[in-house]
Amino acid sequence: MDNTFGKKIKTWLILNDMQQKDLAGMLNISNAYLSDILLGKRKAEKVRQKIIKILDIKEVS
């Protein structure tokens, strides 16, 4: 799977001094599950949409 989405989210986290585990907590999912999503190992479209909404970013394919 393409991980353009994951790269954009990881960049956003760095620029906003936030850790992946913080985002996982906001989403009520495990850090491992979020990692799989960001690495492109899981599609998890509903979670991707929640990330976009929480971080207030433009959608990425």
C-alpha distance matrix in Angstrom:
0.0 3.8 6.3 9.3 10.3 10.7 12.6 14.8 15.6 16.5 18.6 20.3 21.1 22.7 24.7 25.9 26.9 24.9 23.1 19.9 22.3 24.3 21.5 20.7 24.4 24.5 21.8 23.7 20.7 20.5 19.3 17.2 15.5 14.9 13.6 10.9 10.0 10.4 8.4 5.2 6.6 8.2 8.3 12.0 13.0 16.6 16.0 14.0 17.1 19.4 18.0 18.5 22.0 23.1 22.2 23.5 20.9 19.7 16.6 13.5 10.8
3.8 0.0 3.8 5.8 7.7 8.6 9.8 11.8 13.3 14.3 15.8 17.6 19.0 20.3 21.9 23.5 24.8 23.1 21.8 19.0 21.8 23.5 20.6 20.4 24.2 24.0 21.7 24.0 21.4 21.3 19.7 18.2 16.6 15.2 13.9 12.1 10.5 9.7 8.3 5.9 8.9 10.4 9.8 13.2 13.4 16.9 16.1 13.4 16.3 18.7 16.8 16.8 20.5 21.6 20.2 21.3 18.3 17.0 14.2 10.7 8.4
6.3 3.8 0.0 3.8 5.2 5.1 6.3 8.7 9.9 10.6 12.4 14.3 15.3 16.7 18.4 20.0 21.1 19.4 18.1 15.4 18.4 20.0 17.3 17.4 21.2 21.1 19.2 21.6 19.0 18.8 16.8 15.7 14.5 12.5 11.0 10.1 8.5 6.5 5.6 4.8 8.5 10.0 10.0 12.7 13.2 16.2 14.6 11.9 15.0 16.9 14.5 14.8 18.5 19.1 17.5 19.0 16.1 15.6 13.2 9.9 8.9
9.3 5.8 3.8 0.0 3.8 5.4 5.1 6.2 8.7 9.9 10.6 12.4 14.3 15.5 16.6 18.4 20.0 18.9 18.3 16.1 19.5 20.4 17.6 18.5 22.1 21.4 19.8 22.7 20.7 20.9 18.7 18.3 17.1 14.5 13.5 13.2 11.0 8.5 8.9 8.4 12.1 13.1 12.3 14.5 14.1 16.9 15.4 12.1 14.6 16.7 14.0 13.4 17.2 18.1 16.0 16.9 13.6 12.7 10.8 7.3 7.1
10.3 7.7 5.2 3.8 0.0 3.8 5.5 5.2 6.3 8.7 10.0 10.7 12.4 14.5 15.5 16.6 18.4 16.7 16.2 13.8 17.0 17.6 14.5 15.4 18.9 17.9 16.3 19.3 17.6 18.2 16.4 16.5 14.8 11.9 11.8 11.8 8.8 6.7 8.6 8.0 11.6 11.6 10.4 11.8 11.2 13.6 11.9 8.5 11.0 12.9 10.2 9.8 13.6 14.5 12.7 13.8 10.9 10.5 8.3 5.6 6.4
10.7 8.6 5.1 5.4 3.8 0.0 3.8 5.4 5.1 6.0 8.5 9.8 10.5 12.3 14.2 15.3 16.3 14.5 13.4 10.8 14.1 15.2 12.5 13.2 16.9 16.6 15.2 17.9 15.8 15.7 13.4 13.4 12.5 9.5 8.5 9.3 7.1 3.8 5.9 6.9 10.2 10.9 10.9 12.1 12.6 14.6 12.2 9.6 12.7 13.6 10.6 11.3 14.9 14.8 13.0 15.0 12.7 13.2 11.6 9.3 10.1
12.6 9.8 6.3 5.1 5.5 3.8 0.0 3.8 5.5 5.1 6.1 8.6 9.9 10.7 12.2 14.2 15.3 14.4 13.7 12.0 15.7 16.6 14.4 15.7 19.2 18.8 18.1 20.9 19.0 18.7 15.9 16.1 15.8 12.7 11.2 12.4 10.8 7.2 8.2 9.7 13.1 14.4 14.4 15.9 16.1 18.1 15.7 12.8 15.5 16.5 13.1 13.2 16.8 16.6 14.0 15.8 13.1 13.5 12.7 10.1 11.3
14.8 11.8 8.7 6.2 5.2 5.4 3.8 0.0 3.8 5.5 5.2 6.2 8.7 10.0 10.6 12.2 14.2 13.5 13.7 12.5 16.1 16.2 13.7 15.7 18.8 17.7 17.2 20.5 19.2 19.5 17.1 17.9 17.2 13.7 13.2 14.6 12.2 9.0 11.1 12.1 15.6 16.0 15.3 16.2 15.6 17.2 15.0 11.8 13.7 14.7 11.2 10.6 14.1 14.1 11.1 12.5 9.5 10.1 9.9 7.9 10.3
15.6 13.3 9.9 8.7 6.3 5.1 5.5 3.8 0.0 3.8 5.4 5.0 6.2 8.7 9.9 10.5 12.2 10.6 10.6 9.1 12.6 12.5 9.9 12.0 15.0 14.0 13.6 16.8 15.8 16.2 13.8 15.2 14.5 10.7 10.8 12.8 10.4 7.5 10.5 11.8 14.9 14.8 14.4 14.5 14.4 15.3 12.5 9.9 12.0 12.1 8.4 8.8 12.0 11.3 8.7 11.0 9.0 10.7 10.5 9.5 12.0
16.5 14.3 10.6 9.9 8.7 6.0 5.1 5.5 3.8 0.0 3.8 5.4 5.1 6.3 8.7 9.9 10.5 9.3 8.7 7.6 11.4 12.0 10.3 12.3 15.3 15.1 15.2 17.9 16.5 16.1 13.0 14.3 14.5 11.0 10.0 12.6 11.3 7.8 10.0 12.4 15.2 15.9 16.3 16.7 17.2 18.2 15.1 13.0 15.5 15.2 11.5 12.5 15.4 14.1 11.4 14.1 12.4 14.2 14.2 12.8 14.9
18.6 15.8 12.4 10.6 10.0 8.5 6.1 5.2 5.4 3.8 0.0 3.8 5.4 5.2 6.2 8.5 9.9 10.0 10.6 10.7 14.4 14.4 12.9 15.5 18.1 17.5 18.0 20.9 19.9 19.7 16.7 18.1 18.3 14.7 13.8 16.2 14.8 11.2 13.1 15.2 18.3 19.1 19.2 19.7 19.7 20.7 17.9 15.3 17.3 17.2 13.4 13.5 16.3 15.2 11.9 13.9 11.8 13.5 14.3 13.0 15.5
20.3 17.6 14.3 12.4 10.7 9.8 8.6 6.2 5.0 5.4 3.8 0.0 3.8 5.5 5.2 6.1 8.5 8.3 9.9 10.3 13.7 12.7 11.0 14.1 16.3 15.1 15.9 19.1 18.7 19.1 16.5 18.5 18.4 14.6 14.7 17.2 15.2 12.2 14.9 16.7 19.7 19.7 19.4 19.2 18.8 19.2 16.4 14.1 15.3 14.8 11.1 11.0 13.3 11.9 8.4 10.5 9.0 11.5 12.8 12.5 15.7
21.1 19.0 15.3 14.3 12.4 10.5 9.9 8.7 6.2 5.1 5.4 3.8 0.0 3.8 5.6 5.2 6.0 4.8 6.1 7.1 10.3 9.4 8.5 11.6 13.5 12.9 14.2 17.0 16.6 16.6 13.8 16.2 16.6 12.9 12.9 16.0 14.7 11.8 14.5 16.9 19.3 19.4 19.7 19.2 19.4 19.5 16.2 14.6 16.2 15.0 11.3 12.3 14.3 12.0 9.1 12.2 11.6 14.5 15.5 15.2 18.0
22.7 20.3 16.7 15.5 14.5 12.3 10.7 10.0 8.7 6.3 5.2 5.5 3.8 0.0 3.8 5.4 5.1 6.1 7.4 9.2 12.4 11.9 11.8 14.7 16.5 16.3 17.8 20.3 19.8 19.2 16.0 18.2 19.1 15.6 14.9 18.1 17.2 13.9 16.0 18.7 21.2 21.9 22.4 22.3 22.7 23.1 19.8 18.0 19.8 18.8 15.1 15.8 17.8 15.7 12.6 15.2 14.3 16.9 18.2 17.5 20.2
24.7 21.9 18.4 16.6 15.5 14.2 12.2 10.6 9.9 8.7 6.2 5.2 5.6 3.8 0.0 3.8 5.6 7.8 10.3 12.3 15.3 14.0 13.7 17.0 18.5 17.6 19.3 22.2 22.1 22.0 19.1 21.4 22.0 18.4 18.0 21.0 19.6 16.4 18.7 21.0 23.8 24.3 24.3 24.1 23.9 24.1 21.1 19.1 20.2 19.3 15.7 15.7 17.4 15.5 12.0 13.9 13.0 15.7 17.6 17.4 20.5
25.9 23.5 20.0 18.4 16.6 15.3 14.2 12.2 10.5 9.9 8.5 6.1 5.2 5.4 3.8 0.0 3.8 5.5 8.9 11.2 13.6 11.5 11.5 15.1 16.0 14.8 17.0 19.8 20.2 20.5 18.0 20.8 21.3 17.6 18.0 21.2 19.6 16.9 19.7 21.9 24.4 24.4 24.3 23.5 23.3 23.0 19.9 18.4 19.2 17.6 14.3 14.6 15.6 13.1 10.0 12.3 12.5 15.7 17.8 18.2 21.5
26.9 24.8 21.1 20.0 18.4 16.3 15.3 14.2 12.2 10.5 9.9 8.5 6.0 5.1 5.6 3.8 0.0 3.8 6.8 10.1 12.0 10.3 11.4 14.6 15.3 15.0 17.4 19.6 19.9 19.6 16.8 19.7 20.8 17.5 17.4 21.0 20.1 17.3 19.8 22.5 24.7 24.9 25.4 24.6 25.0 24.6 21.2 20.1 21.3 19.5 16.2 17.2 18.2 15.3 12.7 15.5 15.8 19.1 20.7 20.9 23.9
24.9 23.1 19.4 18.9 16.7 14.5 14.4 13.5 10.6 9.3 10.0 8.3 4.8 6.1 7.8 5.5 3.8 0.0 3.8 6.8 8.5 6.6 7.7 10.9 11.6 11.5 13.8 15.9 16.2 15.9 13.3 16.4 17.4 14.1 14.5 18.1 17.2 14.9 17.6 20.2 22.1 22.0 22.6 21.5 22.1 21.5 18.0 17.3 18.7 16.6 13.4 15.1 16.1 12.9 10.9 14.3 14.8 18.2 19.4 19.6 22.4
23.1 21.8 18.1 18.3 16.2 13.4 13.7 13.7 10.6 8.7 10.6 9.9 6.1 7.4 10.3 8.9 6.8 3.8 0.0 3.8 5.4 5.3 6.8 8.9 10.1 11.1 12.9 14.5 14.0 13.0 10.1 13.0 14.5 11.6 11.5 15.3 15.1 12.9 15.3 18.2 19.6 19.8 20.9 19.9 21.1 20.7 17.0 16.7 18.7 16.7 13.5 15.9 17.2 14.2 12.7 16.4 16.6 19.7 20.2 19.9 22.2
19.9 19.0 15.4 16.1 13.8 10.8 12.0 12.5 9.1 7.6 10.7 10.3 7.1 9.2 12.3 11.2 10.1 6.8 3.8 0.0 3.8 5.3 5.2 6.2 8.7 9.9 10.7 12.2 11.0 10.0 6.9 9.7 10.8 7.8 7.9 11.6 11.4 9.6 12.2 14.9 16.0 16.1 17.3 16.4 17.9 17.7 13.9 13.8 16.3 14.4 11.4 14.2 15.9 13.2 12.2 15.9 15.9 18.6 18.4 18.0 19.8
22.3 21.8 18.4 19.5 17.0 14.1 15.7 16.1 12.6 11.4 14.4 13.7 10.3 12.4 15.3 13.6 12.0 8.5 5.4 3.8 0.0 3.8 5.4 4.9 6.2 8.7 9.8 10.2 9.3 7.9 5.4 8.9 10.4 8.4 9.2 12.7 13.0 12.2 14.6 17.1 17.6 17.3 18.8 17.3 19.1 18.4 14.6 15.4 17.7 15.3 13.0 16.2 17.3 14.3 14.1 17.9 18.5 21.4 21.1 21.0 22.7
24.3 23.5 20.0 20.4 17.6 15.2 16.6 16.2 12.5 12.0 14.4 12.7 9.4 11.9 14.0 11.5 10.3 6.6 5.3 5.3 3.8 0.0 3.8 5.4 5.1 6.4 8.8 9.8 10.3 10.2 8.6 12.3 13.1 10.6 12.1 15.5 15.0 14.0 17.0 19.2 20.1 19.4 20.3 18.4 19.6 18.3 14.7 15.4 17.0 14.1 11.8 14.9 15.3 11.8 11.8 15.6 16.8 20.1 20.3 20.8 23.0
21.5 20.6 17.3 17.6 14.5 12.5 14.4 13.7 9.9 10.3 12.9 11.0 8.5 11.8 13.7 11.5 11.4 7.7 6.8 5.2 5.4 3.8 0.0 3.8 5.3 5.0 6.3 8.6 8.8 9.6 8.3 11.7 11.4 8.4 10.5 13.5 12.2 11.4 14.8 16.5 17.7 16.6 17.0 15.1 16.0 14.8 11.1 11.7 13.2 10.5 8.1 11.3 11.9 8.9 9.0 12.8 13.8 16.8 16.8 17.3 19.5
20.7 20.4 17.4 18.5 15.4 13.2 15.7 15.7 12.0 12.3 15.5 14.1 11.6 14.7 17.0 15.1 14.6 10.9 8.9 6.2 4.9 5.4 3.8 0.0 3.8 5.4 5.1 6.0 5.3 5.9 5.3 8.7 8.3 6.1 8.9 11.5 10.8 11.1 14.1 15.6 16.0 14.7 15.6 13.4 15.1 13.8 10.1 11.6 13.6 11.0 9.4 13.1 13.8 11.2 12.1 15.6 16.5 19.2 18.4 18.7 20.3
24.4 24.2 21.2 22.1 18.9 16.9 19.2 18.8 15.0 15.3 18.1 16.3 13.5 16.5 18.5 16.0 15.3 11.6 10.1 8.7 6.2 5.1 5.3 3.8 0.0 3.8 5.3 4.9 6.3 7.3 7.8 11.4 11.3 9.8 12.5 15.0 14.5 14.9 17.8 19.4 19.6 18.1 18.9 16.3 17.7 15.8 12.4 14.4 15.7 12.4 11.5 15.0 14.8 11.7 13.2 16.7 18.3 21.3 20.9 21.7 23.5
24.5 24.0 21.1 21.4 17.9 16.6 18.8 17.7 14.0 15.1 17.5 15.1 12.9 16.3 17.6 14.8 15.0 11.5 11.1 9.9 8.7 6.4 5.0 5.4 3.8 0.0 3.8 5.6 8.0 10.1 10.6 14.0 13.1 11.0 14.1 16.4 14.9 15.2 18.6 19.8 20.5 18.6 18.7 15.8 16.5 14.2 11.1 12.8 13.3 9.7 9.1 12.3 11.5 8.3 10.3 13.5 15.5 18.6 18.5 19.9 22.0
21.8 21.7 19.2 19.8 16.3 15.2 18.1 17.2 13.6 15.2 18.0 15.9 14.2 17.8 19.3 17.0 17.4 13.8 12.9 10.7 9.8 8.8 6.3 5.1 5.3 3.8 0.0 3.8 5.5 8.6 9.7 12.4 10.6 8.9 12.5 14.0 12.3 13.4 16.7 17.3 17.8 15.5 15.4 12.3 13.1 10.7 7.7 10.0 10.8 7.4 7.6 11.2 10.8 8.6 11.0 13.8 15.4 17.9 17.1 18.3 19.8
23.7 24.0 21.6 22.7 19.3 17.9 20.9 20.5 16.8 17.9 20.9 19.1 17.0 20.3 22.2 19.8 19.6 15.9 14.5 12.2 10.2 9.8 8.6 6.0 4.9 5.6 3.8 0.0 3.8 6.9 9.3 11.9 10.4 9.9 13.4 14.8 13.9 15.5 18.4 19.1 18.8 16.5 17.0 13.7 15.2 12.7 10.0 13.0 14.0 10.8 11.3 14.9 14.4 12.2 14.7 17.6 19.2 21.7 20.7 21.7 23.0
20.7 21.4 19.0 20.7 17.6 15.8 19.0 19.2 15.8 16.5 19.9 18.7 16.6 19.8 22.1 20.2 19.9 16.2 14.0 11.0 9.3 10.3 8.8 5.3 6.3 8.0 5.5 3.8 0.0 3.8 6.6 8.4 6.6 6.9 10.3 11.3 11.0 12.9 15.3 16.1 15.4 13.3 14.4 11.5 13.8 12.1 9.1 12.0 13.9 11.4 11.4 15.2 15.6 13.8 15.6 18.7 19.6 21.7 20.3 20.7 21.5
20.5 21.3 18.8 20.9 18.2 15.7 18.7 19.5 16.2 16.1 19.7 19.1 16.6 19.2 22.0 20.5 19.6 15.9 13.0 10.0 7.9 10.2 9.6 5.9 7.3 10.1 8.6 6.9 3.8 0.0 3.8 5.3 5.2 6.4 8.6 10.0 10.9 12.5 14.3 15.7 14.6 13.3 15.3 13.2 16.0 15.0 11.8 14.1 16.7 14.5 13.8 17.5 18.4 16.4 17.6 21.0 21.6 23.7 22.3 22.1 22.8
19.3 19.7 16.8 18.7 16.4 13.4 15.9 17.1 13.8 13.0 16.7 16.5 13.8 16.0 19.1 18.0 16.8 13.3 10.1 6.9 5.4 8.6 8.3 5.3 7.8 10.6 9.7 9.3 6.6 3.8 0.0 3.8 5.5 5.1 6.0 8.7 9.9 10.3 12.0 14.2 13.6 13.2 15.4 14.0 16.7 16.2 12.7 14.1 17.0 15.0 13.4 16.9 18.4 16.2 16.5 20.1 20.3 22.5 21.3 20.8 21.7
17.2 18.2 15.7 18.3 16.5 13.4 16.1 17.9 15.2 14.3 18.1 18.5 16.2 18.2 21.4 20.8 19.7 16.4 13.0 9.7 8.9 12.3 11.7 8.7 11.4 14.0 12.4 11.9 8.4 5.3 3.8 0.0 3.8 5.5 5.0 6.3 8.8 9.9 10.4 12.4 11.0 11.1 14.0 13.2 16.4 16.7 13.5 14.8 18.1 16.8 15.3 18.7 20.6 18.8 19.2 22.5 22.2 24.0 22.3 21.2 21.5
15.5 16.6 14.5 17.1 14.8 12.5 15.8 17.2 14.5 14.5 18.3 18.4 16.6 19.1 22.0 21.3 20.8 17.4 14.5 10.8 10.4 13.1 11.4 8.3 11.3 13.1 10.6 10.4 6.6 5.2 5.5 3.8 0.0 3.8 5.3 5.1 6.4 8.8 9.9 10.8 9.4 8.3 10.8 9.6 12.9 13.1 10.1 11.8 15.0 14.0 13.1 16.4 18.2 17.1 17.8 20.8 20.6 22.0 19.9 19.1 19.1
14.9 15.2 12.5 14.5 11.9 9.5 12.7 13.7 10.7 11.0 14.7 14.6 12.9 15.6 18.4 17.6 17.5 14.1 11.6 7.8 8.4 10.6 8.4 6.1 9.8 11.0 8.9 9.9 6.9 6.4 5.1 5.5 3.8 0.0 3.8 5.4 5.0 6.2 8.5 9.9 9.9 8.9 10.6 9.4 11.9 12.1 8.7 9.5 12.8 11.7 10.0 13.3 15.3 14.0 14.3 17.4 17.0 18.7 17.0 16.2 16.8
13.6 13.9 11.0 13.5 11.8 8.5 11.2 13.2 10.8 10.0 13.8 14.7 12.9 14.9 18.0 18.0 17.4 14.5 11.5 7.9 9.2 12.1 10.5 8.9 12.5 14.1 12.5 13.4 10.3 8.6 6.0 5.0 5.3 3.8 0.0 3.8 5.4 5.1 6.0 8.5 8.5 9.1 11.5 11.6 14.2 15.2 11.9 11.9 15.5 14.9 12.7 15.6 18.1 16.8 16.3 19.5 18.6 20.0 18.3 16.8 17.1
10.9 12.1 10.1 13.2 11.8 9.3 12.4 14.6 12.8 12.6 16.2 17.2 16.0 18.1 21.0 21.2 21.0 18.1 15.3 11.6 12.7 15.5 13.5 11.5 15.0 16.4 14.0 14.8 11.3 10.0 8.7 6.3 5.1 5.4 3.8 0.0 3.8 5.5 5.1 6.2 5.0 5.7 8.7 9.5 12.5 14.1 11.5 11.6 15.3 15.5 13.8 16.4 19.1 18.5 18.3 21.1 19.9 20.7 18.4 16.6 16.1
10.0 10.5 8.5 11.0 8.8 7.1 10.8 12.2 10.4 11.3 14.8 15.2 14.7 17.2 19.6 19.6 20.1 17.2 15.1 11.4 13.0 15.0 12.2 10.8 14.5 14.9 12.3 13.9 11.0 10.9 9.9 8.8 6.4 5.0 5.4 3.8 0.0 3.8 5.5 5.2 5.8 4.8 6.3 6.8 9.2 11.0 8.4 7.9 11.7 12.2 10.6 12.9 15.7 15.6 15.5 17.9 16.6 17.2 14.7 13.2 12.8
10.4 9.7 6.5 8.5 6.7 3.8 7.2 9.0 7.5 7.8 11.2 12.2 11.8 13.9 16.4 16.9 17.3 14.9 12.9 9.6 12.2 14.0 11.4 11.1 14.9 15.2 13.4 15.5 12.9 12.5 10.3 9.9 8.8 6.2 5.1 5.5 3.8 0.0 3.8 5.4 7.6 8.1 9.1 10.0 11.6 13.4 10.6 9.0 12.7 13.2 10.6 12.4 15.6 15.2 14.2 16.7 15.0 15.8 13.9 11.9 12.2
8.4 8.3 5.6 8.9 8.6 5.9 8.2 11.1 10.5 10.0 13.1 14.9 14.5 16.0 18.7 19.7 19.8 17.6 15.3 12.2 14.6 17.0 14.8 14.1 17.8 18.6 16.7 18.4 15.3 14.3 12.0 10.4 9.9 8.5 6.0 5.1 5.5 3.8 0.0 3.8 5.6 7.8 9.8 11.7 13.7 16.0 13.6 12.2 15.9 16.7 14.3 16.0 19.3 19.0 17.9 20.3 18.3 18.7 16.5 14.0 13.5
5.2 5.9 4.8 8.4 8.0 6.9 9.7 12.1 11.8 12.4 15.2 16.7 16.9 18.7 21.0 21.9 22.5 20.2 18.2 14.9 17.1 19.2 16.5 15.6 19.4 19.8 17.3 19.1 16.1 15.7 14.2 12.4 10.8 9.9 8.5 6.2 5.2 5.4 3.8 0.0 3.8 5.5 6.7 9.5 11.2 14.2 12.5 10.9 14.5 16.0 14.3 15.5 18.9 19.3 18.5 20.4 18.2 18.0 15.3 12.6 11.2
6.6 8.9 8.5 12.1 11.6 10.2 13.1 15.6 14.9 15.2 18.3 19.7 19.3 21.2 23.8 24.4 24.7 22.1 19.6 16.0 17.6 20.1 17.7 16.0 19.6 20.5 17.8 18.8 15.4 14.6 13.6 11.0 9.4 9.9 8.5 5.0 5.8 7.6 5.6 3.8 0.0 3.8 6.8 9.4 12.1 14.8 13.3 12.7 16.3 17.5 16.2 18.0 21.1 21.3 21.0 23.1 21.3 21.3 18.4 16.1 14.5
8.2 10.4 10.0 13.1 11.6 10.9 14.4 16.0 14.8 15.9 19.1 19.7 19.4 21.9 24.3 24.4 24.9 22.0 19.8 16.1 17.3 19.4 16.6 14.7 18.1 18.6 15.5 16.5 13.3 13.3 13.2 11.1 8.3 8.9 9.1 5.7 4.8 8.1 7.8 5.5 3.8 0.0 3.8 5.7 8.8 11.3 10.2 10.1 13.5 14.8 14.1 16.1 18.7 19.2 19.5 21.5 20.1 20.0 16.9 15.2 13.7
8.3 9.8 10.0 12.3 10.4 10.9 14.4 15.3 14.4 16.3 19.2 19.4 19.7 22.4 24.3 24.3 25.4 22.6 20.9 17.3 18.8 20.3 17.0 15.6 18.9 18.7 15.4 17.0 14.4 15.3 15.4 14.0 10.8 10.6 11.5 8.7 6.3 9.1 9.8 6.7 6.8 3.8 0.0 3.8 5.6 8.8 8.7 8.0 10.9 12.9 12.7 14.0 16.6 17.8 18.2 19.6 18.1 17.6 14.2 12.8 11.0
12.0 13.2 12.7 14.5 11.8 12.1 15.9 16.2 14.5 16.7 19.7 19.2 19.2 22.3 24.1 23.5 24.6 21.5 19.9 16.4 17.3 18.4 15.1 13.4 16.3 15.8 12.3 13.7 11.5 13.2 14.0 13.2 9.6 9.4 11.6 9.5 6.8 10.0 11.7 9.5 9.4 5.7 3.8 0.0 3.8 5.6 5.4 6.3 8.8 10.1 10.7 12.6 14.5 15.5 16.6 18.1 17.3 17.3 14.2 13.8 12.8
13.0 13.4 13.2 14.1 11.2 12.6 16.1 15.6 14.4 17.2 19.7 18.8 19.4 22.7 23.9 23.3 25.0 22.1 21.1 17.9 19.1 19.6 16.0 15.1 17.7 16.5 13.1 15.2 13.8 16.0 16.7 16.4 12.9 11.9 14.2 12.5 9.2 11.6 13.7 11.2 12.1 8.8 5.6 3.8 0.0 3.8 5.4 5.0 6.2 8.7 9.8 10.6 12.4 14.2 15.4 16.1 15.2 14.7 11.5 11.6 10.7
16.6 16.9 16.2 16.9 13.6 14.6 18.1 17.2 15.3 18.2 20.7 19.2 19.5 23.1 24.1 23.0 24.6 21.5 20.7 17.7 18.4 18.3 14.8 13.8 15.8 14.2 10.7 12.7 12.1 15.0 16.2 16.7 13.1 12.1 15.2 14.1 11.0 13.4 16.0 14.2 14.8 11.3 8.8 5.6 3.8 0.0 3.8 5.4 5.2 6.3 8.7 10.0 10.7 12.3 14.3 15.1 15.1 15.3 12.6 13.7 13.6
16.0 16.1 14.6 15.4 11.9 12.2 15.7 15.0 12.5 15.1 17.9 16.4 16.2 19.8 21.1 19.9 21.2 18.0 17.0 13.9 14.6 14.7 11.1 10.1 12.4 11.1 7.7 10.0 9.1 11.8 12.7 13.5 10.1 8.7 11.9 11.5 8.4 10.6 13.6 12.5 13.3 10.2 8.7 5.4 5.4 3.8 0.0 3.8 5.4 5.0 6.2 8.7 9.8 10.3 12.1 13.7 13.9 14.7 12.5 13.2 13.7
14.0 13.4 11.9 12.1 8.5 9.6 12.8 11.8 9.9 13.0 15.3 14.1 14.6 18.0 19.1 18.4 20.1 17.3 16.7 13.8 15.4 15.4 11.7 11.6 14.4 12.8 10.0 13.0 12.0 14.1 14.1 14.8 11.8 9.5 11.9 11.6 7.9 9.0 12.2 10.9 12.7 10.1 8.0 6.3 5.0 5.4 3.8 0.0 3.8 5.4 5.1 6.3 8.7 9.9 10.6 11.9 11.1 11.5 9.0 9.4 10.1
17.1 16.3 15.0 14.6 11.0 12.7 15.5 13.7 12.0 15.5 17.3 15.3 16.2 19.8 20.2 19.2 21.3 18.7 18.7 16.3 17.7 17.0 13.2 13.6 15.7 13.3 10.8 14.0 13.9 16.7 17.0 18.1 15.0 12.8 15.5 15.3 11.7 12.7 15.9 14.5 16.3 13.5 10.9 8.8 6.2 5.2 5.4 3.8 0.0 3.8 5.4 5.1 6.2 8.6 10.0 10.2 10.1 10.3 8.1 10.0 11.2
19.4 18.7 16.9 16.7 12.9 13.6 16.5 14.7 12.1 15.2 17.2 14.8 15.0 18.8 19.3 17.6 19.5 16.6 16.7 14.4 15.3 14.1 10.5 11.0 12.4 9.7 7.4 10.8 11.4 14.5 15.0 16.8 14.0 11.7 14.9 15.5 12.2 13.2 16.7 16.0 17.5 14.8 12.9 10.1 8.7 6.3 5.0 5.4 3.8 0.0 3.8 5.4 5.0 6.0 8.4 9.5 10.6 12.0 10.8 12.8 14.4
18.0 16.8 14.5 14.0 10.2 10.6 13.1 11.2 8.4 11.5 13.4 11.1 11.3 15.1 15.7 14.3 16.2 13.4 13.5 11.4 13.0 11.8 8.1 9.4 11.5 9.1 7.6 11.3 11.4 13.8 13.4 15.3 13.1 10.0 12.7 13.8 10.6 10.6 14.3 14.3 16.2 14.1 12.7 10.7 9.8 8.7 6.2 5.1 5.4 3.8 0.0 3.8 5.4 5.1 5.9 8.0 8.4 10.4 9.6 11.0 13.2
18.5 16.8 14.8 13.4 9.8 11.3 13.2 10.6 8.8 12.5 13.5 11.0 12.3 15.8 15.7 14.6 17.2 15.1 15.9 14.2 16.2 14.9 11.3 13.1 15.0 12.3 11.2 14.9 15.2 17.5 16.9 18.7 16.4 13.3 15.6 16.4 12.9 12.4 16.0 15.5 18.0 16.1 14.0 12.6 10.6 10.0 8.7 6.3 5.1 5.4 3.8 0.0 3.8 5.7 5.4 5.6 5.3 6.8 6.4 8.7 11.4
22.0 20.5 18.5 17.2 13.6 14.9 16.8 14.1 12.0 15.4 16.3 13.3 14.3 17.8 17.4 15.6 18.2 16.1 17.2 15.9 17.3 15.3 11.9 13.8 14.8 11.5 10.8 14.4 15.6 18.4 18.4 20.6 18.2 15.3 18.1 19.1 15.7 15.6 19.3 18.9 21.1 18.7 16.6 14.5 12.4 10.7 9.8 8.7 6.2 5.0 5.4 3.8 0.0 3.8 5.6 5.0 6.9 8.8 9.1 12.1 14.8
23.1 21.6 19.1 18.1 14.5 14.8 16.6 14.1 11.3 14.1 15.2 11.9 12.0 15.7 15.5 13.1 15.3 12.9 14.2 13.2 14.3 11.8 8.9 11.2 11.7 8.3 8.6 12.2 13.8 16.4 16.2 18.8 17.1 14.0 16.8 18.5 15.6 15.2 19.0 19.3 21.3 19.2 17.8 15.5 14.2 12.3 10.3 9.9 8.6 6.0 5.1 5.7 3.8 0.0 3.8 5.5 8.2 11.1 11.8 14.2 17.0
22.2 20.2 17.5 16.0 12.7 13.0 14.0 11.1 8.7 11.4 11.9 8.4 9.1 12.6 12.0 10.0 12.7 10.9 12.7 12.2 14.1 11.8 9.0 12.1 13.2 10.3 11.0 14.7 15.6 17.6 16.5 19.2 17.8 14.3 16.3 18.3 15.5 14.2 17.9 18.5 21.0 19.5 18.2 16.6 15.4 14.3 12.1 10.6 10.0 8.4 5.9 5.4 5.6 3.8 0.0 3.8 5.6 9.1 10.5 12.5 15.8
23.5 21.3 19.0 16.9 13.8 15.0 15.8 12.5 11.0 14.1 13.9 10.5 12.2 15.2 13.9 12.3 15.5 14.3 16.4 15.9 17.9 15.6 12.8 15.6 16.7 13.5 13.8 17.6 18.7 21.0 20.1 22.5 20.8 17.4 19.5 21.1 17.9 16.7 20.3 20.4 23.1 21.5 19.6 18.1 16.1 15.1 13.7 11.9 10.2 9.5 8.0 5.6 5.0 5.5 3.8 0.0 3.8 7.0 9.2 12.0 15.5
20.9 18.3 16.1 13.6 10.9 12.7 13.1 9.5 9.0 12.4 11.8 9.0 11.6 14.3 13.0 12.5 15.8 14.8 16.6 15.9 18.5 16.8 13.8 16.5 18.3 15.5 15.4 19.2 19.6 21.6 20.3 22.2 20.6 17.0 18.6 19.9 16.6 15.0 18.3 18.2 21.3 20.1 18.1 17.3 15.2 15.1 13.9 11.1 10.1 10.6 8.4 5.3 6.9 8.2 5.6 3.8 0.0 3.8 6.4 8.7 12.4
19.7 17.0 15.6 12.7 10.5 13.2 13.5 10.1 10.7 14.2 13.5 11.5 14.5 16.9 15.7 15.7 19.1 18.2 19.7 18.6 21.4 20.1 16.8 19.2 21.3 18.6 17.9 21.7 21.7 23.7 22.5 24.0 22.0 18.7 20.0 20.7 17.2 15.8 18.7 18.0 21.3 20.0 17.6 17.3 14.7 15.3 14.7 11.5 10.3 12.0 10.4 6.8 8.8 11.1 9.1 7.0 3.8 0.0 3.8 6.5 10.0
16.6 14.2 13.2 10.8 8.3 11.6 12.7 9.9 10.5 14.2 14.3 12.8 15.5 18.2 17.6 17.8 20.7 19.4 20.2 18.4 21.1 20.3 16.8 18.4 20.9 18.5 17.1 20.7 20.3 22.3 21.3 22.3 19.9 17.0 18.3 18.4 14.7 13.9 16.5 15.3 18.4 16.9 14.2 14.2 11.5 12.6 12.5 9.0 8.1 10.8 9.6 6.4 9.1 11.8 10.5 9.2 6.4 3.8 0.0 3.8 6.7
13.5 10.7 9.9 7.3 5.6 9.3 10.1 7.9 9.5 12.8 13.0 12.5 15.2 17.5 17.4 18.2 20.9 19.6 19.9 18.0 21.0 20.8 17.3 18.7 21.7 19.9 18.3 21.7 20.7 22.1 20.8 21.2 19.1 16.2 16.8 16.6 13.2 11.9 14.0 12.6 16.1 15.2 12.8 13.8 11.6 13.7 13.2 9.4 10.0 12.8 11.0 8.7 12.1 14.2 12.5 12.0 8.7 6.5 3.8 0.0 3.8
10.8 8.4 8.9 7.1 6.4 10.1 11.3 10.3 12.0 14.9 15.5 15.7 18.0 20.2 20.5 21.5 23.9 22.4 22.2 19.8 22.7 23.0 19.5 20.3 23.5 22.0 19.8 23.0 21.5 22.8 21.7 21.5 19.1 16.8 17.1 16.1 12.8 12.2 13.5 11.2 14.5 13.7 11.0 12.8 10.7 13.6 13.7 10.1 11.2 14.4 13.2 11.4 14.8 17.0 15.8 15.5 12.4 10.0 6.7 3.8 0.0
